């Protein structure tokens, strides 16, 4: 009788206690784009409706001190996939532009980098990326796809090889002109001044300039201007691309029902792979501009088009979570939600509407290492394994996703490179009280600008800034004359000694400490200075993937579904409407709160 009781108890435990932490889970990873930490209800927002994302906090763990490894899209996403500071893989810039801006650039995530996706694929997982990639495409020809998601472990790709920009929207504004207004204005002034000076010197007979030479200069300048205008006029066709695996299916892509199409693709992937381990990387193009929302969500939020876009993304998350439940996969699946960086506070539409999100109490935004640029949502749910409603307050990083996933999948951690992330599971399961991160280093492009220190066996979190961006106008929450904040020269202010903040008492970074206000001031700076020296000794130079040579447009690398002469145009406008096969819940379209 006792043997029968034990047998039935074991069977009951197997059926009802869900997954053990020793069994390999499935993974659904949600990464939003430019979403502010203050945009979600679970992080304090009371005016935007995000019930499905908030449910992850209710049913799982909320990280209150989760930070991105970079404050721009390309390096941040490289860090998520590799678990490494992006400077280690050459995915940071030494100049003005810190992301890939053309589909026909030659830079990208190096194939010798190891992503957690590659390691899971080796373990028999099916893997898919739906949405934004932004980590390169081609190297030497227009179809070698050397940086394509497939080269980094993804079995299936449906999404954007580049990113979503304002230029991608029909009749949208031009992000290049917006970001370069100061440069264009200064260049025009210099050219005008130079020509006026030459004409004046010629008139005064101080310097004879052949009229043929002047005419040639004018002609060359005019020709260059015409080429530039033509290129910018075709930017949408050349760079706003929707791909399925290695095939271009829409160029330029249409925003019509785009969220529904991507959501449907994600659900189809889950259905196709419900009987064996899988990883779904749902990389939303929400809420990067150009903002968009389908008709069912348009005008439904209290925060204009930005709010509509957030609420549509939340609907999509809800559809995927509902599909996990319908397929009886919830207890076997670790779900993670984050943003690649903080909200882009400089985003204002041509009509003056705010198109950037809210970073809550945190200062600054995207492209800065103030907390508003790198403090991001961190939500994890795994029913039966992670305690529902738990809050973790110590510093964690989106690089931690790499070792967490690799260890759970029982894959082998790479031994030939430094992995900067730390396994989250001991912290999430309360096996330890403090993250393994004692120091976190924050780069502005390729330049180390700030450091965070969480001393062992202490609740304190100190942060120093070696330089900070110059806000313009004074006191504004952004770098308006450069579209995104820059990391060098006249765009920044160096601090000697560095600015020191106590993030526990001053998370908004409003009152830098002094030797008078903090007795340990000099000791803290000394420890952090030593940590910086040790860290930099371990950072070896890597080929710069974001060099000017790698990011500039190269005609021979241009992906085209037709030909350049046919304006690279294909695919029907629009696409599938919202799924009507039972996968849509009662929140489509959303009801009023």
C-alpha positions as a printed Julia matrix, in Angstrom:
593×3 Matrix{Float64}:
   0.0    0.0     0.0
   2.79   2.44    0.88
   4.46   1.82   -2.49
   1.17   2.6    -4.29
   0.74   5.82   -2.3
   4.28   6.96   -3.15
   3.71   6.09   -6.83
   0.49   8.11   -7.04
   2.05  11.04   -5.17
   4.91  11.11   -7.65
   2.5   11.04  -10.58
   0.43  13.84   -9.04
   3.55  15.96   -8.48
   4.66  15.39  -12.05
   1.3   16.49  -13.42
   0.58  19.42  -11.12
   3.82  21.04  -10.05
   4.8   22.0   -13.59
   8.35  22.26  -14.72
  11.26  21.68  -12.46
  14.09  24.19  -12.75
  16.22  21.24  -13.88
  14.08  20.67  -16.99
  14.64  22.65  -20.15
  11.92  25.25  -20.68
  10.67  26.89  -23.85
  11.35  30.61  -24.18
   9.23  33.54  -25.32
  11.26  36.75  -25.25
   9.52  40.09  -25.79
  11.8   43.04  -26.57
  10.14  46.42  -27.15
  11.88  49.29  -28.94
  12.35  52.66  -27.16
   9.68  51.85  -24.57
   9.95  53.97  -21.43
   9.95  52.15  -18.09
   7.24  54.57  -16.97
   4.9   53.53  -19.79
   3.76  50.31  -18.09
   1.15  49.96  -15.39
   3.29  47.55  -13.4
   5.95  50.29  -13.16
   3.51  52.95  -12.01
   1.7   54.25  -15.11
  -1.98  54.92  -14.42
  -3.11  56.28  -17.79
  -1.89  53.73  -20.36
  -3.6   50.34  -20.5
  -1.07  47.5   -20.52
  -2.96  44.67  -18.75
  -1.25  41.79  -20.56
   2.28  43.02  -19.94
   1.3   43.87  -16.36
   0.06  40.29  -15.9
   3.65  39.1   -16.27
   4.5   41.07  -13.12
   1.45  39.7   -11.31
   2.23  36.1   -12.26
   6.01  36.33  -12.14
   8.97  38.46  -11.1
   9.44  42.2   -11.63
  12.99  43.56  -11.7
  13.02  47.11  -10.35
  16.67  47.83  -11.21
  17.05  46.31  -14.67
  19.45  48.12  -17.0
  20.3   47.93  -20.69
  23.92  47.37  -21.7
  23.65  50.28  -24.14
  21.27  53.18  -24.75
  21.0   52.71  -28.54
  19.29  49.93  -30.51
  22.14  48.19  -32.34
  24.63  47.81  -29.46
  21.91  47.01  -26.94
  20.5   44.19  -29.05
  23.98  42.81  -29.67
  24.5   42.71  -25.89
  21.2   40.9   -25.28
  22.04  38.14  -27.75
  25.7   37.66  -26.77
  25.66  38.46  -23.05
  28.64  40.78  -23.62
  29.31  44.49  -23.58
  28.91  45.44  -27.26
  32.34  47.1   -27.31
  33.82  43.58  -27.08
  32.32  42.62  -30.46
  32.95  45.92  -32.25
  29.26  46.81  -32.12
  29.85  50.37  -30.88
  30.79  53.53  -32.72
  33.65  56.02  -32.37
  31.84  58.69  -34.37
  28.47  60.4   -34.55
  26.3   57.53  -35.8
  25.93  54.64  -33.35
  23.49  52.34  -35.21
  23.1   50.86  -38.67
  21.17  53.31  -40.85
  21.22  51.65  -44.31
  20.23  48.13  -45.34
  23.18  48.27  -47.75
  25.86  48.74  -45.12
  28.51  46.06  -44.63
  28.75  45.98  -40.83
  26.91  43.61  -38.53
  27.09  41.23  -35.6
  30.25  39.18  -36.3
  29.63  35.52  -37.08
  32.36  34.55  -34.61
  30.17  35.89  -31.81
  28.14  33.24  -29.99
  24.47  34.02  -29.39
  22.31  32.07  -26.98
  20.17  31.27  -30.03
  23.03  29.35  -31.66
  23.62  27.38  -28.47
  19.94  26.49  -28.11
  19.72  25.41  -31.73
  22.58  23.0   -31.04
  20.46  21.63  -28.19
  17.59  20.82  -30.54
  15.51  23.96  -30.03
  13.45  25.47  -32.86
  14.15  29.2   -32.98
  12.4   32.2   -34.54
  12.86  35.94  -34.7
   9.74  37.97  -35.42
  10.17  41.73  -35.86
  13.23  43.93  -35.76
  16.82  42.72  -36.29
  19.04  45.84  -36.79
  22.3   43.89  -36.56
  23.4   43.92  -40.2
  22.58  41.96  -43.33
  25.23  41.65  -46.1
  29.02  41.83  -46.38
  30.23  41.65  -49.99
  27.19  41.05  -52.19
  23.51  41.93  -52.02
  22.53  38.37  -51.16
  25.38  36.85  -49.12
  23.36  37.49  -45.94
  26.48  37.14  -43.82
  24.86  39.0   -40.89
  21.34  37.63  -41.39
  19.52  36.23  -38.32
  19.94  32.74  -39.82
  23.72  33.09  -39.37
  23.18  33.61  -35.65
  20.95  30.64  -34.91
  17.43  31.61  -35.99
  15.61  28.93  -37.99
  12.88  31.36  -39.01
  12.84  35.12  -39.56
   9.89  37.35  -40.32
  10.6   41.01  -39.91
  12.77  44.03  -40.6
  16.49  43.51  -41.3
  17.1   47.18  -40.45
  14.72  49.19  -38.28
  11.64  51.37  -38.4
  12.44  55.03  -39.09
  10.31  58.11  -39.7
  11.29  57.84  -43.37
   9.48  54.48  -43.57
   6.09  56.1   -43.21
   4.55  57.48  -46.42
   4.89  61.27  -46.34
   6.82  60.95  -43.08
   9.53  63.37  -42.0
  13.19  62.75  -42.77
  15.19  61.6   -39.78
  18.51  62.38  -41.49
  17.63  66.01  -42.07
  16.3   66.25  -38.5
  19.45  64.74  -37.05
  21.78  66.81  -39.2
  20.14  70.23  -39.25
  23.05  71.85  -37.48
  25.62  70.18  -39.77
  23.66  71.07  -42.93
  23.17  74.68  -41.79
  26.87  75.06  -40.92
  27.98  73.46  -44.21
  25.74  75.75  -46.27
  27.1   78.76  -44.38
  30.72  77.71  -45.03
  30.12  76.98  -48.73
  28.32  80.3   -49.2
  31.04  82.18  -47.35
  33.79  80.49  -49.37
  32.16  81.27  -52.7
  31.42  84.86  -51.69
  35.06  85.29  -50.59
  36.39  83.93  -53.89
  34.12  86.23  -55.88
  35.1   89.22  -53.75
  38.84  88.49  -54.13
  38.37  88.11  -57.87
  36.43  91.4   -58.05
  39.18  93.22  -56.11
  41.8   91.64  -58.38
  43.52  90.12  -55.35
  43.08  86.58  -56.64
  42.16  85.6   -60.16
  39.77  82.62  -60.24
  38.91  81.3   -63.71
  35.17  81.46  -64.33
  35.38  77.92  -65.72
  36.7   76.75  -62.34
  33.9   78.52  -60.48
  31.38  77.05  -62.87
  32.78  73.57  -62.35
  32.55  73.97  -58.57
  28.95  75.15  -58.82
  28.09  72.27  -61.15
  29.72  69.67  -58.88
  27.9   71.06  -55.82
  24.58  71.08  -57.69
  25.11  67.51  -58.93
  25.97  66.31  -55.43
  22.85  68.0   -54.08
  20.66  66.37  -56.75
  22.13  62.9   -56.0
  21.53  63.43  -52.27
  17.95  64.54  -52.8
  17.24  61.58  -55.11
  18.77  59.15  -52.6
  16.76  60.54  -49.7
  13.6   60.49  -51.8
  14.13  56.75  -52.34
  15.12  55.97  -48.75
  11.81  54.28  -47.96
  12.08  51.9   -50.91
  15.72  51.1   -50.26
  15.66  50.55  -46.51
  12.15  49.84  -45.24
  12.12  46.12  -45.98
  10.03  43.21  -44.73
  11.67  39.78  -45.09
  10.61  36.19  -44.58
  13.74  34.16  -43.99
  16.07  35.39  -46.77
  13.33  36.53  -49.14
  12.07  40.11  -49.39
   8.27  39.94  -49.33
   7.43  43.64  -49.09
   9.53  46.63  -50.11
   8.79  49.13  -48.75
   6.85  47.47  -45.95
   3.36  48.67  -45.17
   2.24  49.58  -41.66
  -1.29  48.34  -42.42
  -2.03  45.52  -39.96
   1.72  45.01  -39.49
   1.35  44.19  -35.79
  -1.39  41.68  -36.57
   0.74  40.06  -39.27
   3.72  39.71  -36.95
   1.53  38.43  -34.12
  -0.01  35.86  -36.44
   3.47  34.71  -37.49
   4.48  34.31  -33.85
   1.38  32.29  -33.03
   1.89  30.08  -36.08
   5.45  29.38  -34.94
   4.18  28.33  -31.5
   1.61  26.04  -33.06
   4.17  24.43  -35.38
   6.59  23.76  -32.54
   4.34  22.98  -29.59
   5.6   19.42  -29.32
   9.31  20.16  -28.88
  11.53  22.87  -27.3
  11.41  26.29  -28.91
  12.63  29.86  -28.54
  10.52  32.74  -29.86
  12.21  36.15  -29.94
   9.4   38.68  -30.43
  11.29  41.86  -31.28
   8.67  44.57  -31.56
   9.14  47.62  -33.75
   6.86  49.42  -31.28
   7.38  52.17  -30.17
  10.24  53.4   -32.34
   9.18  56.12  -34.74
   7.55  56.18  -37.19
   4.7   55.48  -34.78
   1.71  53.59  -36.09
  -1.42  51.84  -34.88
  -4.08  49.88  -36.72
  -7.59  51.24  -37.04
  -8.86  49.18  -34.1
  -6.44  50.96  -31.75
  -6.14  54.37  -33.37
  -7.31  57.15  -31.07
  -8.19  54.76  -28.22
  -5.5   55.78  -25.71
  -5.08  58.93  -23.65
  -1.62  59.62  -25.07
  -2.1   60.09  -28.79
  -0.43  57.88  -31.36
   2.31  56.87  -28.92
  -0.22  55.54  -26.44
  -2.17  53.8   -29.2
   1.03  52.05  -30.29
   1.84  50.91  -26.74
  -1.66  49.55  -26.25
  -1.55  47.67  -29.56
   1.76  46.1   -28.54
   0.16  45.05  -25.25
  -2.65  43.43  -27.22
  -0.07  41.46  -29.2
   1.63  40.27  -26.02
  -1.78  39.16  -24.79
  -2.43  37.16  -27.97
   0.84  35.28  -27.62
   0.31  34.6   -23.91
  -3.21  33.34  -24.68
  -1.77  31.03  -27.33
   0.68  29.57  -24.82
  -2.28  28.89  -22.52
  -4.39  27.4   -25.33
  -1.54  25.12  -26.36
  -0.95  24.13  -22.71
   2.6   25.47  -22.83
   2.52  28.15  -20.12
   4.02  25.99  -17.37
   6.8   24.87  -19.69
   7.74  28.36  -20.89
   9.93  31.09  -19.45
   8.58  34.46  -20.63
  10.71  37.6   -20.51
   9.75  41.2   -21.34
  12.06  44.2   -21.64
  12.93  47.21  -23.81
  16.21  47.7   -25.65
  16.67  51.12  -23.97
  14.71  53.96  -22.43
  12.22  56.22  -24.16
  13.42  58.62  -26.84
  12.46  61.92  -25.25
  13.5   64.0   -28.29
  10.79  62.44  -30.43
   8.27  65.14  -31.32
   6.12  64.95  -34.46
   6.01  67.63  -37.14
   2.74  68.81  -35.59
   4.3   69.09  -32.11
   2.82  65.88  -30.63
   5.06  63.95  -28.24
   6.11  60.75  -29.98
   8.52  59.64  -27.27
   7.59  57.76  -24.12
   7.92  58.37  -20.4
  10.87  57.3   -18.27
   9.09  57.88  -15.0
  11.21  59.42  -12.28
  14.43  58.78  -14.2
  16.45  61.54  -15.84
  17.32  61.63  -19.54
  16.43  59.14  -22.24
  17.62  57.11  -25.18
  21.29  57.67  -26.15
  22.25  58.82  -22.63
  23.56  56.93  -19.62
  21.35  58.81  -17.23
  18.97  56.27  -15.71
  16.2   57.29  -18.13
  18.31  56.01  -21.01
  19.2   52.61  -19.59
  16.72  51.72  -16.81
  14.3   49.34  -18.57
  11.43  46.98  -17.7
  12.42  43.49  -16.64
   9.59  40.97  -16.26
   9.94  37.18  -16.05
   7.22  34.55  -15.73
   7.54  30.78  -15.35
   4.54  29.33  -13.5
   5.43  26.76  -10.89
   9.08  27.79  -10.85
   9.15  31.57  -10.24
   7.15  33.02   -7.37
   4.23  35.12   -8.55
   4.34  38.77   -7.51
   7.99  38.72   -6.47
  10.07  41.93   -6.7
  13.85  41.95   -7.1
  15.52  45.27   -6.31
  19.23  44.74   -6.95
  20.94  45.75  -10.21
  20.5   43.32  -13.11
  21.29  43.64  -16.82
  19.71  42.55  -20.09
  23.04  40.79  -20.72
  21.95  38.37  -17.97
  19.52  36.77  -20.39
  22.4   34.92  -22.1
  23.74  32.84  -19.18
  20.24  32.37  -17.74
  18.92  30.8   -20.94
  22.07  28.84  -21.72
  22.24  27.26  -18.26
  18.53  26.4   -18.17
  18.78  24.78  -21.6
  21.72  22.72  -20.32
  23.93  24.07  -23.09
  27.63  24.65  -22.61
  28.77  28.17  -21.8
  31.5   29.45  -24.15
  34.94  29.15  -22.58
  36.86  31.19  -25.17
  35.38  34.61  -24.39
  34.28  36.81  -21.51
  30.56  36.66  -20.77
  29.5   39.77  -18.85
  25.98  38.63  -18.01
  25.15  36.66  -14.86
  22.65  33.84  -14.4
  19.43  35.3   -12.99
  17.89  32.08  -11.71
  19.57  31.97   -8.27
  18.35  35.53   -7.68
  14.87  34.89   -9.07
  14.46  31.75   -6.96
  15.74  33.53   -3.83
  18.71  31.15   -3.55
  20.92  34.22   -3.19
  20.07  37.7    -1.91
  22.25  39.69   -4.29
  23.09  39.59   -7.99
  26.61  38.58   -8.99
  27.02  42.01  -10.6
  29.2   44.13   -8.36
  30.04  46.59  -11.14
  28.17  47.48  -14.32
  29.91  49.63  -16.93
  28.0   52.03  -19.15
  29.29  53.04  -22.57
  28.2   55.99  -24.67
  28.98  54.49  -28.08
  32.61  53.31  -27.63
  33.38  55.62  -24.73
  33.05  54.53  -21.1
  30.94  57.24  -19.5
  29.54  55.82  -16.25
  29.92  52.99  -13.73
  27.5   51.46  -11.23
  28.73  49.78   -8.03
  26.65  47.5    -5.82
  29.02  46.56   -2.96
  28.91  42.99   -1.71
  26.58  42.4     1.25
  25.23  45.93    0.98
  22.03  47.5    -0.29
  23.88  50.61   -1.51
  24.13  51.35   -5.23
  26.61  54.05   -6.28
  26.93  55.5    -9.76
  29.54  57.83  -11.24
  29.43  59.78  -14.51
  32.75  60.66  -16.13
  30.98  62.75  -18.75
  27.37  63.63  -19.49
  25.53  65.0   -22.55
  24.9   68.71  -22.89
  21.18  69.29  -22.96
  19.99  72.05  -25.24
  18.11  74.2   -24.41
  19.37  74.35  -20.84
  17.35  72.16  -18.53
  15.44  70.38  -21.3
  15.2   66.59  -21.21
  16.95  66.01  -24.5
  19.59  66.94  -27.05
  17.34  68.7   -29.53
  19.95  69.98  -31.95
  21.34  66.51  -32.68
  18.18  64.33  -32.49
  20.05  61.89  -30.27
  22.7   62.86  -27.74
  26.33  62.56  -28.84
  29.33  61.16  -26.98
  32.24  63.46  -27.75
  33.48  67.0   -28.31
  31.25  69.99  -27.71
  28.24  67.72  -27.16
  29.41  66.55  -23.73
  30.78  67.87  -20.44
  33.63  66.05  -18.68
  33.56  65.87  -14.9
  36.72  65.9   -12.78
  36.06  64.63  -10.22
  33.23  62.46  -11.64
  29.63  63.08  -10.63
  28.73  60.63   -7.84
  25.14  59.61   -7.03
  23.51  57.39   -4.44
  20.85  55.66   -6.54
  18.95  54.39   -3.52
  18.24  57.83   -2.14
  18.5   59.73   -5.44
  17.33  57.51   -8.34
  16.54  60.64  -10.38
  20.2   61.69  -10.27
  19.42  65.25   -9.26
  21.9   65.86   -6.41
  25.51  64.76   -6.96
  27.33  63.92   -3.74
  30.29  65.85   -2.38
  32.96  65.09    0.26
  30.8   67.09    2.65
  27.53  65.25    1.96
  29.15  61.79    1.77
  32.01  61.02    4.19
  33.15  58.01    2.09
  33.23  60.08   -1.11
  36.94  59.62   -1.88
  36.92  55.94   -0.9
  33.98  55.21   -3.21
  35.61  56.98   -6.15
  38.89  55.13   -5.54
  37.18  51.72   -5.61
  35.3   52.57   -8.79
  38.43  53.94  -10.45
  40.24  50.66   -9.77
  37.27  48.71  -11.15
  37.39  50.76  -14.37
  41.11  50.08  -14.8
  40.61  46.34  -14.3
  37.66  46.27  -16.68
  39.44  48.15  -19.45
  42.43  45.78  -19.25
  40.06  42.98  -20.23
  38.53  44.78  -23.23
  40.52  43.85  -26.3
  40.04  45.76  -29.58
  37.64  44.21  -32.11
  36.99  45.12  -35.76
  34.7   48.13  -35.7
  31.41  47.1   -37.26
  30.06  50.64  -37.02
  32.94  52.39  -38.75
  31.99  54.87  -41.47
  33.18  52.36  -44.06
  30.79  49.75  -42.67
  27.69  51.89  -42.2
  27.75  53.9   -45.44
  25.4   52.93  -48.27
  26.99  50.64  -50.86
  24.95  50.17  -54.05
  26.32  46.66  -54.63
  25.0   45.56  -51.23
  21.49  46.95  -51.72
  18.86  44.25  -51.11
  16.17  44.56  -53.78
  13.15  42.45  -54.63
  13.16  43.93  -58.15
  16.03  46.12  -59.4
  17.42  49.49  -58.4
  16.09  50.89  -61.68
  12.61  49.63  -60.74
  12.95  51.44  -57.38
  13.16  48.18  -55.37
   9.41  47.93  -55.07
   7.32  44.81  -54.48
   4.64  43.3   -52.28
   1.05  44.3   -51.76
   0.17  47.14  -49.45
  -1.64  46.01  -46.34
  -1.79  42.33  -45.51
  -3.68  40.16  -43.08
  -6.15  41.77  -40.77
  -6.43  40.65  -37.17
  -6.64  36.85  -36.84
 -10.2   35.56  -36.89
  -9.55  31.93  -36.01
 -10.26  31.97  -32.32
  -6.87  33.34  -31.31
  -8.25  36.84  -30.73
  -9.36  37.57  -27.2
 -12.03  39.96  -26.01
  -9.55  42.84  -25.83
  -9.42  43.2   -29.62
 -10.12  46.0   -30.13
  -9.45  47.21  -26.56
 -12.37  48.29  -24.45
 -12.33  51.57  -22.6
 -10.7   51.38  -19.18
